Amino acid sequence: MSHSHPHTEHHFEASDTVRDIVIGMADGLTVPFALAAGISGAAVGIDIVVTAGVAEIAAGSIAMGLGGYLAGRTQRQHYYAEREREEQEILKVPHRERKEVIDIMAQYGVTKQECEPMLAGLERNPVAWRDFMMRFELGLEEPQAGAARKSAITIALSYLVGGLIPLAPYMLMHSIPQALAVSTAVTLLALFIFGFLKGSVTGTGAFKSALQTLMVGGLAAAAAFSIARLIS
């Protein structure tokens, strides 16, 4: 006797949040590390390294958060401007919009004749027609309310957390060479773990993501460290 079970599809739906965490954590792990490492070679006290690192984390988290907020606001403004344009085109040139629908569906193997019932339904519901064009012609989806603010907070906090990881050894130790060595090891380990978790959450392969994040973050940190040491 067979039993039917409801089919449940699991899709990852927090891509924007993960993107913001990646942006904040990646920069937070590499930039403060490079700054602290660069200053470490300038024959200064460890308190100077900590002070400069904390200042950079504070400034960086604010700047990154503000950048995320402005990007979110711009995306929202762009969406509504395009939506208004689509509304006007449906009202003023519906024949052109009908042709665009047919052209879009042709990409999926749907003939003009097969589009007729769908076109009739869209013409009865201009809002659905507008949303269809936004999604399938322009590839735009309406940003969630408060998305810009959420993005700013997520990026800023991620940068803050990421930045404290390489700086923590300088806060807890008294020897700059030892703190630098521990900071390097901790930062590379954090990049690997961060990449592993990111891959697990997004379903892109935990170990592969860990190696990619370690490689990219390590190269970025090495480049920033080299530049900082040259300057200092």
N, C-alpha and C positions, 0 to 999 in steps of 0.2 A: 504494500500500500504506500503510495507516494504522498508526500506532504509538501505542499507548496510553501515556500518561505518568501516573505516580502524582500524585494531586492532593494538594498540600500547602497547608494553611491556616496563615497566619501571624497570630497574635493577640498583642497586647501583654499581657504577663503580669507586669509589674513596677509595677502601678499604685500599690501601697502605698509602694514605694520612691520613685517619682516624686513622690507626694503629700508625703512627708516632706522630700524635697529642696526642693520648692516652698515648703513652710512655712518651712524653715530659711533658704533663700536669700532669699526675699522679705523676711522680717523683718531678716535680716542686712544686706541692702543698704540698707534704708530707715532703720532705727532708729539705727545708729551714724552714718550720714550726717547725720541730723537733729540728733543730739546734738552732733557735731563742728561743724556749721554754726551751730547756736545758740550754742555757747560761743565761736565765732570772733568774734561780735559783742559779746562782753563785755569787750573790751580786756584780754585775758590773753595770756600767752606761748604759743607754739605747743607747748611741752613740756607745758603744762597740758592742751591739747586732746588731745594724743596719749595722755597718761596717763589722762584721763577716758575716751577712746575705747577704749583697751585694757581698762580695767576694765569698761566696759559690755559689750564683746564677750565677755569671760570670764564675767561674771555672766549675760548673756543666753543664751550657749550652754549653760551649766549649767541654767538655768531652763527653757529650751525643751526640752532633752534630757530633763530630769526630767518635764516635762509630757507628752512623747511616751511615756515609759516608763509613767507612771501611766495614760495613756489606753489603751495596749496591754494593760496588766494588767487594767484594768476591762473591756475588750472580751472578753478571754479568760474572765474570771470570769462575765460575763454569758452567754457562749456555753454554758459548762458547766452553769450553773444552768438555762438553758432546755432543754438536752439532757436533763438529769435529769427535768425536768418532763414532757417528751415521752415519756420512757421509762415514767414512771408512768401517764400517760394511755393509752398503748398497752396497758399491763398491766391497768388498772382499767376503762377505758371504751373498749374497742376499737370498739364500734358507732359511737361519736361520731367516732373517728378515721377509720373507714371512710367516713363521710359527708363528712368534711373532704377526704379524698382525691378523692371523686367531685366535690365542689364545685370543687376546684382544677383537676381535669382538664376540667371543663365549660368553664372559661375558655379552654381550648385547642380547644374543639369536640369533645371526646371524650365520648360518651354513657355513661350508667350501665352499660349492657350491655357496652360495649367496655372498661369499667374492670374488669369481673369477673376476667378472667385476671390482670391486673396486681395486683389486690387479693389474689388467691390467692397470688401470688408474694411479695408483701410480708408477708403473714401467716406464710409459712413462714420468713421471715428478718426478725425484729423489728429487728435492727440496721439493715438497709437501709430498713425502714419508718421508723425513727426519723430516719435521715439524710435520707430523702425529705421528711419533714415539716419538718425543720430548714431544708432548702434552699428548698422551694417554699411552705411555709406562712409561715415566719418570715423567709425571705430571709437566713439566717445560714450562714456557712461557718466551719469550724473554723480558728482562727488557727494559723499555723505555730509550731512550737516555737522559742522565742527571738525571736519577732517583736517583743515589747516592747523587748527589749534592742537589737535591730537598729534599731528605729525611733528609740530615744533617741540612739544613736550617729550615725545618719544626719542627724537634725535638728540635733544639736549641731555636727557637723563642717560641715554646710551653712551654719549660722549663722556659724560661725567664718570660713569662706572668704568668705562674702558680706560680713561685717563688715570684713574686712581691705581689701576693694576700695576703699570710700570713704575709709578711714582712711590708706591707703598714701601719698597725696600729702602729707599732714601729716607723715608720717615721713620723706619724702624731700626736702621743701622747707623753706625758712626763712621765707617770707613767707606770712602767713595769708590775705590776699586772693587770692594766686595759688593757694595750696593749695585754697582754697574753690572757686575757678573750675574747677580741674582735677578736684577731687573730684566736683563736680556733673556735669561732662561724662563722667567715667569711670563714675559711678554710672548715669547714663541709658543709656550705651552698654552697660554690663553687663546692665541690665534688658532691653534689646532683644535682646542675644545670648542671654541666659538664656531668654527667651520663645521665641526662634527654635529653640533646641535642644530645649526642652520640646515644642514643637509637632511637631518632626521625629520625636522619639522616640515620642510618643503617637499620631501620625497625625492630629492635629486641625487641621493646617494651620500650617506653620512661620511664614509671614509674618503671618498673622492672629493667631497666638499671641504673636508678637513685639510687635505693635502693642498688643494687649490688656495684656500684661505691662508694657510701657513706660508705657501710660496709667495703669493702676491703681497700679503702683509709683511712678510720677512724682507722681500726685496724693497718694498716701500720704506720700511723702517731702516734698512741698511743704507738706502740712498739718502734719506733725510739725515741719518746719523753722520754719514760721510760729509755732507754739506755743512752740517752744524759744526763738526770738528774742524773743517777747513776755515770756517768763519771765525770760530773761537780761537 
